[in-house]
Amino acid sequence: MSQMLALVIVVFILLVGDLVAVRTKAWVPSIFVSAVLFLTGYWTFFPKDIVAISGVPPVVATMMMYLLITNMGTLLSLQELKKQWKTIVIALSGILGIIAMLMTVGSLIFGFQTVVVAIPPLVGGVVSALIMSEGAKEAGLASLSVFAIVIYVVQGFAGYPITSIVLKKEGKRLLKQYRSGEIAAVKEQVTAATEVAAASAVAKPELKLFKNLPDKYNTDFFKFFRLALVAYLAYLVSTLAAPVVSISPFVLCLLFGVIASSAGFLEKQVLQKANGFGLAIMALMLFIFDGLKQATPSMMMEILFPLVGTIILAVIGMYIFSFIAGKILKVSKDMAFAVSLTALYGFPADYIITNEVIKSLTDDEEEREMLTSHMLPPMLVGGFITVTIVSVILAGIFVGFLK
């Protein structure tokens, strides 16, 4: 197979996944559709190394992981997170629920290695799934390497409908309060706070260290250079620290991204501004699906029971722990559960589901604004905390348990 034909086929599969997700309003995840098509291809006519033939060998995917995780760090604004501290506590309690339930009940049923591989992808997204898949492969655990990817692919099917149900219950509760006049003045306060935050964000220059640099010199290559340099420093520190303590370079990439952004060395979302985000995500997604080439029909049947079982236990753990945290922080049980469920899908699904629920509850524009101001910020922050930050840290720690 020629390189360009391989590239056309694999990108077409990603496109079909996207189209189905858009058509079904994300109820059928794009990642699931693409995974099914890749599996079908591997079981029929695909060469096993179709992803490498198309131009994405492992070394390219590793480079993209370094850049993407460092870029993730630039998204973290400590000021924004302070305002949503209750959401952060609830999101973390949901993750604690997953870990507690799987490490106890899950370990007894499915074995320690299986739950170690399952937890980071359940809490996070593509990066944590890839870290655990590669870690399992290096440890000689072929079926668990595939398991890490498959659990990432299907977990949304549990998360989407349950989130929709609990958000509808929360929305109806808020509408009842709004219509009775209990929370009538909230909208104006939220709007004013949003405007102030937006104004301060505009006023503050992002690149404090390069504030005198003319824009024409801040080229795409200069952005890439700074991003690569920060990622390299993270890698360097992880190798220097190796004799004393084992730290995943990807965890340090996240931390260094935060520091570099706060210090004014990197812009927020620098990879997007350098016009490289889409290509990086495409390469990483293709590399994820490359892991499915090991999956035989018999292996898929073998991992079906632990797949369903770990997801069910994770959801139960999230519910119990988020319910307790919600009670302590005086947050409704439905909102607390919805926030913790963002671990199963993250952005943009959290945004899409919340908006769909709000649209289904009312046609009144003011009521929709009220619901959006109450429900959307916690959902977005919850997804960001779980999928972006905690899952990468967990994967960096848990991958060490497989050695």
C-alpha positions in Angstrom: 0.0 0.0 0.0 1.4 3.5 -0.9 1.8 6.1 1.7 -0.8 8.5 0.3 -3.4 5.8 -0.1 -2.8 4.7 3.6 -3.1 8.4 4.6 -6.4 8.9 2.7 -7.9 5.7 4.2 -7.0 6.5 7.9 -8.0 10.1 7.7 -11.3 9.2 6.0 -12.0 6.9 9.0 -11.5 9.8 11.4 -13.8 11.9 9.2 -16.6 9.3 9.2 -16.3 9.2 13.0 -16.7 12.9 13.2 -19.6 13.0 10.9 -21.5 10.3 12.9 -20.8 12.2 16.1 -22.1 15.5 14.7 -25.2 13.8 13.2 -26.0 12.0 16.5 -25.2 15.1 18.6 -22.3 13.1 20.2 -24.5 10.3 21.5 -22.5 8.0 19.3 -18.9 9.1 20.0 -16.6 9.6 17.0 -13.9 7.6 18.8 -16.1 4.6 18.9 -17.1 4.7 15.2 -13.4 5.2 14.2 -12.3 2.3 16.4 -15.0 -0.1 14.9 -13.8 0.9 11.4 -10.2 0.4 12.2 -10.9 -3.0 13.8 -12.9 -4.1 10.7 -10.0 -3.0 8.5 -7.4 -4.9 10.6 -9.6 -8.0 10.5 -10.0 -7.8 6.7 -7.6 -6.0 4.3 -5.5 -3.4 6.3 -1.8 -4.0 6.5 -0.9 -4.2 10.2 1.3 -1.1 9.9 -1.1 1.1 8.0 -0.7 4.0 10.5 3.1 3.9 10.2 2.8 3.6 6.4 0.6 6.7 6.4 3.4 8.7 8.0 2.8 8.4 11.7 5.4 6.0 13.2 5.7 5.8 17.0 8.5 8.4 17.2 6.2 11.0 15.6 3.3 10.2 18.0 5.7 10.5 20.9 6.8 14.0 19.7 3.1 15.0 19.4 2.4 13.8 23.0 5.2 16.0 24.4 3.9 19.0 22.5 0.2 18.4 23.3 0.7 17.8 27.0 2.9 20.9 27.4 0.2 22.8 25.5 -2.4 21.4 27.9 -0.5 23.1 30.8 -0.9 26.5 29.2 -4.7 26.2 29.5 -4.5 26.2 33.3 -5.5 29.5 34.9 -5.2 29.4 38.6 -7.5 32.4 38.9 -10.3 30.7 37.1 -9.9 27.5 39.1 -10.1 29.3 42.4 -13.6 30.4 41.6 -14.7 26.8 40.9 -13.0 25.3 44.0 -16.1 23.3 44.9 -16.3 21.8 41.4 -12.6 20.8 41.7 -13.2 19.1 45.1 -16.2 17.2 43.7 -14.3 16.2 40.5 -11.4 14.9 42.6 -13.7 13.1 44.9 -15.3 11.3 41.9 -11.8 10.2 40.8 -11.1 9.0 44.3 -14.3 7.0 44.1 -13.1 5.3 40.9 -9.8 4.5 42.4 -11.3 3.2 45.7 -13.9 1.0 44.1 -11.6 -0.5 41.5 -8.6 -1.0 43.7 -10.8 -2.9 46.3 -13.7 -4.6 44.6 -12.2 -4.4 41.1 -8.9 -6.0 42.1 -10.7 -8.9 43.7 -12.8 -9.6 40.6 -10.5 -8.7 37.7 -6.9 -8.6 39.2 -4.6 -5.8 40.1 -2.9 -5.3 36.7 -6.3 -5.0 34.9 -7.5 -2.2 37.2 -4.2 -0.4 37.2 -4.5 -0.2 33.4 -8.2 0.7 33.5 -8.1 3.6 36.0 -6.2 6.3 34.0 -8.1 5.9 30.7 -11.4 5.9 32.7 -10.4 9.2 34.4 -9.0 10.7 31.2 -8.7 11.0 27.5 -6.4 10.0 24.7 -3.1 10.8 26.3 -3.6 8.7 29.5 -5.0 5.8 27.4 -1.9 6.0 25.2 0.5 6.1 28.2 -1.1 3.0 29.8 -1.3 1.2 26.5 2.4 1.7 25.8 3.2 0.8 29.4 1.3 -2.5 29.2 2.9 -3.3 25.8 6.4 -2.7 27.3 5.5 -5.0 30.2 4.5 -7.7 27.7 0.8 -7.5 28.5 -0.6 -7.5 25.0 -4.3 -7.9 25.9 -4.1 -5.1 28.5 -2.4 -2.9 26.0 -5.5 -3.2 23.8 -7.8 -3.0 26.9 -6.5 0.5 27.7 -7.5 1.7 24.3 -10.9 -0.1 24.2 -11.9 1.2 27.6 -11.2 4.7 26.5 -13.2 4.1 23.3 -16.4 2.8 24.9 -16.6 4.6 28.3 -18.6 7.5 26.8 -21.5 5.2 26.3 -21.9 5.0 30.1 -21.1 8.7 30.6 -23.4 10.4 28.0 -26.8 9.0 28.9 -26.3 9.1 32.7 -25.0 12.7 32.5 -28.0 13.7 30.4 -30.4 12.2 32.9 -28.9 13.9 36.0 -28.4 17.2 34.3 -32.1 17.2 33.3 -33.1 16.6 36.9 -30.7 19.4 38.0 -32.1 21.7 35.3 -35.7 21.1 36.3 -34.8 21.9 40.0 -33.1 25.2 38.9 -36.1 26.2 36.7 -38.5 25.6 39.6 -36.4 27.8 41.8 -36.0 30.5 39.1 -39.7 30.6 38.3 -40.6 30.9 42.0 -38.1 33.8 42.3 -35.5 32.1 44.5 -32.6 32.7 42.1 -33.9 35.6 40.0 -30.9 37.9 40.5 -28.2 35.4 39.7 -28.0 36.1 36.0 -26.9 39.7 36.4 -24.2 38.8 38.9 -22.8 36.1 36.6 -22.9 38.4 33.6 -21.1 41.1 35.5 -18.4 38.7 36.8 -17.9 37.3 33.3 -17.4 40.8 31.8 -14.9 41.7 34.5 -13.0 38.4 33.9 -13.0 39.0 30.2 -11.8 42.6 30.5 -8.9 41.6 32.8 -7.9 38.8 30.5 -7.8 41.2 27.5 -5.8 43.7 29.4 -3.1 41.3 30.6 -0.4 40.6 28.0 0.2 36.8 27.7 3.9 36.9 26.8 5.4 39.0 29.7 8.9 37.8 28.8 8.5 39.0 25.2 6.4 42.1 25.7 8.7 44.3 23.6 8.9 41.7 20.8 7.1 43.0 17.6 4.3 40.6 16.5 5.9 40.0 13.1 8.8 38.1 14.9 6.4 35.9 16.9 6.2 33.5 14.0 4.7 29.9 14.1 8.3 28.5 14.2 9.1 30.7 17.2 6.0 29.4 19.0 6.9 25.8 18.1 10.5 26.4 19.3 9.4 27.7 22.7 6.9 24.8 23.1 9.5 22.2 22.1 12.1 23.8 24.5 9.7 23.6 27.5 8.9 20.0 26.6 12.6 19.2 26.4 13.3 20.8 29.8 10.5 18.6 31.2 12.1 15.5 29.6 15.6 16.6 30.9 14.4 17.0 34.5 12.7 13.5 34.4 15.9 11.9 33.2 18.1 13.7 35.7 15.7 12.8 38.5 15.5 9.1 37.4 18.3 7.8 39.7 16.5 9.4 42.8 12.8 9.3 41.8 10.9 8.1 38.8 8.7 10.8 37.4 6.9 10.5 34.0 8.2 13.2 31.6 4.5 13.7 30.6 3.5 14.7 34.1 6.4 17.2 34.1 5.4 18.5 30.6 2.0 19.4 32.2 3.7 21.2 35.1 6.2 23.0 32.9 3.4 24.1 30.6 1.7 25.7 33.6 4.9 27.4 34.8 5.9 28.6 31.3 2.4 30.1 30.7 2.3 31.8 34.1 5.8 33.2 33.6 4.9 34.6 30.2 7.2 32.4 28.2 4.3 30.6 26.4 0.9 31.8 25.2 -2.3 30.0 26.2 -3.1 27.4 23.6 0.2 28.0 21.9 -0.2 24.9 19.7 -3.5 26.2 18.3 -1.9 29.7 17.7 1.0 28.0 15.8 -1.6 26.2 13.6 -0.4 22.8 14.7 -3.1 21.5 17.1 -5.3 19.8 14.5 -2.3 17.9 12.9 -1.0 16.9 16.4 -4.4 15.5 17.5 -4.8 13.7 14.2 -1.4 12.0 14.6 -2.2 11.0 18.2 -5.6 9.6 17.3 -4.1 7.5 14.6 -1.5 6.2 16.9 -4.2 5.3 19.4 -6.0 3.2 16.8 -2.6 1.7 15.7 -2.8 -0.2 19.1 -5.9 -2.0 17.9 -3.9 -4.0 15.3 -3.1 -6.5 18.1 -6.8 -7.0 18.9 -8.1 -10.3 17.6 -11.8 -11.3 17.8 -11.0 -13.8 20.6 -9.0 -11.1 22.5 -12.0 -8.7 22.3 -14.3 -11.3 23.8 -11.7 -12.0 26.5 -11.6 -8.3 27.6 -15.4 -7.8 27.3 -16.2 -8.8 30.9 -13.5 -6.7 32.6 -14.5 -3.8 30.3 -18.1 -3.7 31.3 -17.4 -4.6 34.9 -14.7 -1.9 35.5 -17.0 0.8 33.9 -19.9 -0.2 36.1 -17.8 -0.2 39.3 -16.2 3.2 38.3 -19.7 4.8 37.9 -20.8 3.4 41.3 -17.6 4.7 43.0 -18.1 8.2 41.4 -21.7 8.4 42.5 -21.0 7.4 46.2 -18.0 9.8 46.6 -19.5 12.7 44.7 -22.7 12.4 46.7 -20.7 12.6 50.0 -18.7 15.6 48.7 -21.8 17.3 47.4 -23.5 16.9 50.8 -20.5 18.5 52.6 -20.2 21.4 50.1 -24.0 21.9 49.8 -24.0 21.1 46.1 -27.0 19.2 44.8 -26.4 15.4 44.3 -27.3 15.6 40.6 -24.9 18.4 39.8 -22.1 16.8 41.9 -22.7 13.4 40.0 -22.7 15.2 36.6 -19.4 17.0 37.4 -17.7 13.7 38.4 -19.1 12.0 35.3 -17.1 14.4 33.1 -14.1 12.1 33.8 -15.6 9.6 31.3 -15.5 12.0 28.3 -14.2 15.5 29.0 -14.3 18.4 26.5 -16.1 18.9 24.1 -18.7 16.3 25.1 -19.3 18.0 28.4 -20.1 21.3 26.6 -22.3 19.6 24.0 -24.3 17.5 26.5 -24.9 20.4 28.8 -26.1 22.7 25.9 -28.4 19.9 24.5 -30.0 19.4 27.9 -30.5 23.2 28.4 -32.2 23.5 25.0 -34.5 20.5 25.7 -35.7 22.0 29.1 -36.9 25.5 28.0 -37.4 27.8 25.0 -37.2 30.9 27.1 -33.9 32.7 26.4 -33.6 34.1 29.9 -34.2 30.7 31.5 -31.6 29.2 29.2 -29.0 31.9 30.2 -29.8 31.1 33.9 -29.3 27.4 33.4 -26.1 27.9 31.4 -24.6 30.2 34.1 -25.3 27.5 36.7 -24.5 24.3 34.9 -21.9 25.0 32.2 -19.0 26.4 34.2 -18.9 23.5 36.7 -19.2 20.9 33.8 -16.3 22.5 31.9 -14.0 22.9 34.9 -14.9 19.3 36.0 -13.9 17.9 32.6 -10.7 20.0 32.5 -9.6 18.9 35.9 -10.3 15.2 35.4 -9.4 14.6 31.8 -6.6 17.2 31.3 -4.7 17.3 34.5 -5.4 14.4 36.9 -5.6 11.6 34.3 -2.1 12.5 33.0 -0.7 12.5 36.6 -2.4 9.2 37.4 -1.1 7.6 34.2 2.4 8.8 35.0 2.1 7.1 38.5 0.1 4.0 37.5 2.3 3.0 34.6 5.1 2.4 37.1 3.0 -0.3 38.7 3.3 -2.4 35.6 7.1 -2.6 35.6 
